[in-house]
Amino acid sequence: MKSPIFYKFNVSPENNLRLDKLIANQLPEYSRSRIQHWIKAGCILLNGEKCLPKDIIKEYASIEVMIDESVTLDIEAQNIPLDVIYEDNDIIIVNKKSSMVTHTAVGNFSNTLQNGLLYRYPELRYVPRAGIIHRLDKQTSGILIIARNLKSQHYLFNLMQTRSIKKQYLCIVSGVVSTDMTIDKPIGRHPVNRKKMTTRDDGKNAKSIVRVIETFDNSTLLNIEIITGRTHQIRVHLSSKGFPVFGDKFYGFKNSRFIKNDKIIDFLKNYDGFALHSCYIKFIHPTTNKDFEIECLPGHSFNVIKSLLSEEKNECTN
């Protein structure tokens, strides 16, 4: 092997799926046949031990992937416009637009950020996940870190695992949040809707620090720092407190709460996103070993929502 372990993740039991299928779901940019070959060749370990493609796991398990650095991804490069706000020889920082999917997945192998990165930076074909270190939900916009080489990716993965990357978001929620708060509630898979997450005692530890920036008549602009990075964390945590993200109907947002504001109701008729934006990231740069931080302002739709809510607030006070 020319490279060390460059990818490590956990998988959980799911409908008695074979191990090769579970791993393929985690690494959709590689074909299932290739994953089967790697398992048989001992390049993929289950809890530190060799395994078989047909193995069925019964509890949470650790997967380690060791692959030669000459291996390329099995997905298409596409000429998709990307908003790159910083790049050097080791990292790329992208401002992902709302409505763009971050990674390819089963049934969705085109028009993702990953496809666009491979076109603009062909060298990323030799980096797992095209160098993408973390993900944002489809309708969440903002900062994403891309590792430009295997060394940087391994380093940044370690920062993620040790929670050494500071991440902040701007968010507009339905309802008035009266004070700053810390939400420390474990998050796990919803017992009925498997596409949904929920707070539950047997979930994974999850912590969000919520700071109030501005209150409106029936909503609030927040800054949120996530200490952990669970799936849908901000959306789930805020919804659990009765403050769903503006536009996020999956976790409880209702248009009817703004029925008295015609302009907002008209806006919502054609709005299929939600007001959540990754605005700030800080970490130690993999090469300079110095603090690297970058900010990114939210886009047009977010600002329109804020403007309409500010207008409503001003009308109420006049």
Order of alpha helices (4+ residues) and beta strands (2+ residues): beta-alpha-alpha-beta-beta-beta-beta-alpha-beta-alpha-beta-beta-beta-beta-beta-beta-alpha-alpha-beta-beta-alpha
